[in-house]
Amino acid sequence: MTIIDNAVYVDGRRTADPEDLEETYFLLRQRQGMAWIGLYRPDANELRSVAEEFDLSHLAVEDALAGHQRAKLEHYGDTLFLVLRPARYLDDVEKVEFGEIHVFAGPDFVVTVRRAESPDLARVRRRMESEPEFLALGPDAVLYAIVDQVVDEYEPVAAGLENDIDEIEDDLFAADPGVSRRIYELSRQVITFQRATAPLAGILQTLMAGGPDGVPDPELQDHFRDVLDHALRLGERVTAFRALLQNALAVNAALVAQRQNDEMRLLTESSFAQNEQVKRISSWAAILFAPTLIASIYGMNFRAMPELDWIFGYPMALGLMVGMGAVLFLAFKHNKWI
């Protein structure tokens, strides 16, 4: 059933629980009270039935059917159309889930269209029914209670986001490779949360100012002012969250660059050390190659080699080996290869 709750109130007290919308319309005209109809994802026929009875703007009805609206407050004659973006924080996945609620309010009716589990409008209704004198102030009192509930449910969301930001600040210096992605995802959630909360100040100021029917009751204005104060403080916190995440992203980029520079320095030092080792090995290989070349030539034992019969041939070969090795050694030593 898309009709979650449906009642007619007279002087702030619940006087009837109609079984369907047609009975609600009849009792409302008969008792001259206030109808409060709660719908959950209604179909087009149900919403159009309400629109025809209360003469709702077709533009507002189309918005309610389409969904995915920004938070706003619009006047259509003596009818208000309020869109709010409630939110709740999911601890298990550390994410924020956003909903959407549409509220139509006129001189003698309030129609709520909810598309998510949040906010808990049953709790709002119980609270208002426990204060019949306040509920007797009419639809404006219901509007206040709904906005107040949405703003109250924002507080755990802000606390959850603040805790996530604290964790990110701890992870920044732990070289966690996933911190960049987490900062980006959290930034998107904070931006969406800011879009949901930023219009609240203007909405509440408009509700305080009243509409064509006049200024709300002074008691209601005080209540709206209290919610406005909470909304402004919440907006300041969300703005601070965005600044912290931007700073965290900048710090993370600097740390990543520093780590890359350190890795490049280590690679350069390692490459330099390898080059030095290659120089030493190459130098000793060249020094050993010279006597090996001479020994291999004289080891051929060709008969036409005059040095074989020379008495100084053997000392000369040894001297040549030692001399060439010494010359190469001094040359490499001078060039600091050894």
PAMARDO-727078 format. One line per field, with one value per residue (C-alpha): x, y, z. Coordinates in nm, 2 decimals, decimal comma. Each point is the difference from the previous one (the first is absolute). Layout:
x	[X ...]
y	[Y ...]
z	[Z ...]
end
This chain:
x	[0,00 0,13 -0,21 0,21 -0,23 -0,31 -0,19 -0,22 0,08 -0,23 0,15 0,32 -0,16 -0,04 -0,37 -0,01 0,21 -0,15 0,04 0,07 0,06 -0,37 -0,11 0,28 -0,13 -0,36 0,09 0,22 -0,28 -0,24 0,21 0,18 0,33 0,34 0,09 0,35 0,06 0,32 0,09 0,29 0,11 -0,36 -0,10 -0,12 -0,37 0,03 0,19 -0,23 -0,29 0,15 0,09 -0,35 -0,15 0,23 0,06 0,38 0,21 0,07 0,36 0,05 -0,18 0,23 0,30 -0,13 -0,06 0,34 0,20 0,37 -0,07 0,22 -0,10 -0,23 -0,32 -0,25 -0,32 -0,30 -0,28 -0,09 0,18 0,36 0,22 0,30 0,27 0,26 0,29 0,02 0,31 0,13 0,35 0,06 0,27 0,06 0,11 0,09 -0,21 -0,29 -0,33 -0,22 -0,38 -0,26 -0,33 -0,26 -0,25 -0,31 -0,16 -0,31 -0,24 -0,16 0,22 0,35 0,10 0,34 0,16 0,29 0,24 0,24 0,00 0,13 -0,14 -0,21 -0,33 -0,19 0,22 -0,09 -0,37 0,02 0,19 -0,26 -0,30 0,15 -0,02 -0,35 0,02 0,30 -0,14 -0,31 0,21 -0,06 0,21 0,29 0,05 0,02 0,25 0,21 0,00 0,10 0,29 0,11 0,01 0,20 0,25 0,03 0,08 0,28 0,19 0,11 0,09 0,23 0,15 0,07 0,16 0,21 0,12 0,09 0,20 0,19 0,09 0,12 0,22 0,16 0,04 0,17 0,34 -0,04 0,08 -0,34 -0,03 -0,38 -0,02 -0,03 -0,30 -0,16 0,05 -0,16 -0,30 -0,05 0,02 -0,28 -0,22 0,08 -0,09 -0,33 -0,07 0,08 -0,25 -0,26 0,06 0,09 -0,36 -0,13 0,08 -0,20 -0,28 -0,04 0,03 -0,28 -0,22 0,06 -0,10 -0,33 -0,20 -0,33 -0,19 0,22 0,29 0,02 -0,09 0,28 0,05 0,06 0,24 0,20 0,01 0,10 0,27 0,14 0,02 0,16 0,27 0,07 0,00 0,25 0,23 -0,03 0,09 0,31 0,11 -0,05 0,19 0,29 -0,02 0,06 0,29 0,16 -0,04 0,15 0,30 0,03 0,00 0,28 0,20 -0,04 0,12 0,30 0,08 -0,04 0,24 0,25 -0,02 0,06 0,30 0,14 -0,04 0,16 0,29 0,05 -0,02 0,26 0,23 -0,04 0,07 0,31 0,13 -0,06 0,19 0,29 0,01 -0,02 0,30 0,21 -0,08 0,07 0,33 0,13 -0,12 0,20 0,31 -0,02 -0,07 0,34 0,22 -0,24 0,03 0,38 0,01 -0,25 0,22 0,32 -0,18 -0,06 0,37 0,04 0,35 0,04 -0,02 0,35 -0,07 -0,02 0,37 0,10 0,13 -0,18 -0,33 -0,16 0,10 -0,11 -0,35 -0,04 0,11 -0,23 -0,29 0,08 0,06 -0,32 -0,20 0,17 -0,07 -0,37 -0,02 0,14 -0,22 -0,32 0,11 0,05 -0,35 -0,13 -0,14 0,19]
y	[0,00 0,34 0,17 -0,03 0,21 0,20 0,21 0,30 0,23 0,25 0,24 -0,20 -0,33 -0,30 -0,06 -0,25 -0,27 -0,02 -0,32 0,17 0,34 0,06 -0,04 0,24 0,27 -0,05 0,02 0,30 0,19 -0,12 0,08 0,31 -0,13 -0,08 -0,31 -0,15 -0,26 -0,20 -0,17 -0,23 -0,01 0,05 -0,07 0,26 -0,07 0,05 0,31 0,15 -0,08 0,21 0,27 0,03 0,01 0,27 0,18 -0,06 0,15 -0,24 0,11 -0,10 -0,33 -0,08 0,08 -0,24 -0,27 0,04 0,03 0,09 0,36 0,24 0,13 0,29 0,18 0,13 0,19 -0,08 0,23 -0,09 -0,34 -0,07 -0,26 -0,10 -0,24 -0,13 -0,24 -0,20 -0,21 -0,27 -0,13 -0,38 -0,11 -0,34 0,15 0,35 0,17 0,25 -0,10 0,28 0,00 0,24 0,12 0,23 0,19 0,17 0,23 0,22 0,17 -0,33 -0,28 -0,15 -0,27 -0,16 -0,21 -0,20 -0,20 -0,14 -0,14 0,33 0,21 -0,19 0,19 -0,24 0,14 0,35 -0,08 -0,15 0,30 0,24 -0,20 0,01 0,38 0,07 0,37 0,05 -0,22 0,22 0,28 -0,18 -0,11 0,24 -0,20 -0,32 0,16 0,11 -0,35 -0,16 0,24 -0,03 -0,38 0,02 0,24 -0,22 -0,30 0,19 0,01 -0,37 0,04 0,30 -0,20 -0,30 0,22 0,17 -0,34 -0,10 0,32 -0,07 -0,35 0,15 0,24 -0,29 -0,20 0,28 -0,06 -0,38 -0,03 -0,16 -0,04 0,01 0,34 0,20 -0,19 0,02 0,38 0,04 -0,22 0,18 0,34 -0,10 -0,10 0,33 0,20 -0,19 0,06 0,37 0,02 -0,16 0,23 0,33 0,10 -0,06 0,35 0,17 -0,25 0,07 0,37 -0,01 -0,21 0,25 0,29 -0,18 0,01 0,13 -0,11 0,22 -0,04 -0,33 0,00 0,15 -0,34 -0,15 0,27 -0,08 -0,36 0,07 0,23 -0,28 -0,23 0,27 0,04 -0,38 0,01 0,29 -0,17 -0,32 0,19 0,14 -0,35 -0,13 0,30 -0,09 -0,36 0,10 0,22 -0,28 -0,24 0,24 0,05 -0,38 -0,04 0,26 -0,15 -0,35 0,12 0,16 -0,32 -0,21 0,23 -0,01 -0,38 -0,01 0,23 -0,22 -0,31 0,18 0,10 -0,35 -0,13 0,26 -0,09 -0,37 0,06 0,20 -0,27 -0,26 0,22 0,02 -0,37 -0,04 0,24 -0,20 -0,33 0,14 0,15 -0,32 -0,19 0,23 -0,03 -0,38 0,00 0,15 -0,27 -0,27 0,14 -0,01 -0,35 -0,13 0,13 -0,15 -0,32 -0,07 -0,14 0,09 -0,08 0,33 0,19 0,14 0,06 -0,37 -0,04 0,33 -0,04 0,31 -0,09 -0,15 0,30 0,24 -0,16 0,01 0,36 0,09 -0,16 0,18 0,33 0,00 -0,10 0,28 0,26 -0,10 0,00 0,35 0,13 -0,15 0,12 0,35 0,00 -0,14 -0,31 -0,20]
z	[0,00 -0,09 0,26 0,32 0,22 -0,06 0,26 0,05 0,29 0,17 0,25 -0,01 0,09 -0,21 -0,07 -0,28 -0,18 -0,35 -0,19 -0,33 -0,15 -0,10 0,36 0,11 -0,24 0,12 0,37 -0,05 -0,16 0,27 0,30 -0,12 0,14 -0,14 -0,20 0,02 -0,26 -0,01 -0,33 -0,08 -0,36 -0,13 -0,36 -0,24 0,06 0,38 -0,02 -0,27 0,23 0,27 -0,25 -0,13 0,35 0,13 -0,33 0,00 -0,27 -0,28 -0,01 0,37 -0,06 -0,30 0,22 0,27 -0,25 -0,17 0,32 0,00 0,10 0,18 0,34 -0,05 0,11 -0,26 0,03 -0,22 0,11 0,36 -0,04 0,09 -0,16 0,21 -0,11 0,25 -0,04 0,32 0,07 0,22 0,07 -0,06 0,25 -0,17 -0,33 0,13 -0,26 0,00 -0,14 -0,13 -0,03 -0,12 0,15 -0,16 0,21 -0,13 0,26 -0,03 0,24 0,12 -0,12 0,00 -0,25 0,04 -0,28 0,12 -0,22 0,25 0,36 0,13 0,17 0,24 -0,05 0,23 0,28 -0,11 0,00 0,35 0,13 -0,14 0,12 0,35 -0,01 -0,13 0,09 -0,22 -0,28 0,01 -0,15 -0,33 -0,30 0,09 0,32 -0,20 -0,24 0,30 0,15 -0,33 -0,06 0,36 -0,04 -0,32 0,16 0,31 -0,21 -0,17 0,33 -0,01 -0,36 0,08 0,29 -0,23 -0,26 0,26 0,13 -0,36 -0,05 0,33 -0,13 -0,33 0,18 0,19 -0,33 -0,18 0,17 0,00 -0,38 -0,06 -0,38 0,02 0,19 -0,32 -0,12 0,34 0,01 -0,34 0,09 0,33 -0,17 -0,23 0,30 0,17 -0,31 -0,03 0,37 -0,04 -0,29 0,22 0,30 -0,17 -0,10 0,35 0,12 -0,28 0,04 0,37 -0,04 -0,26 0,24 0,27 -0,22 -0,08 -0,32 -0,14 0,31 0,22 0,25 0,20 0,37 0,21 0,17 -0,34 -0,09 0,31 -0,10 -0,35 0,13 0,22 -0,30 -0,21 0,26 -0,02 -0,38 0,00 0,24 -0,21 -0,31 0,16 0,09 -0,35 -0,14 0,24 -0,12 -0,36 0,10 0,20 -0,29 -0,24 0,23 0,05 -0,38 -0,04 0,29 -0,15 -0,34 0,16 0,20 -0,32 -0,18 0,29 0,00 -0,37 0,03 0,27 -0,21 -0,30 0,23 0,12 -0,36 -0,11 0,29 -0,08 -0,36 0,09 0,22 -0,27 -0,25 0,24 0,03 -0,37 -0,04 0,25 -0,16 -0,35 0,12 0,15 -0,30 -0,23 0,23 -0,01 -0,37 -0,10 0,15 -0,12 -0,35 0,01 0,16 -0,26 -0,29 0,14 0,09 -0,37 -0,04 -0,36 -0,13 -0,17 0,32 0,07 0,36 0,07 -0,05 0,17 0,35 0,12 -0,17 0,31 0,24 -0,28 -0,02 0,37 0,02 -0,28 0,18 0,33 -0,18 -0,19 0,31 0,20 -0,27 -0,02 0,38 0,03 -0,28 0,16 0,35 -0,14 -0,14 0,34 -0,16 0,26]
end
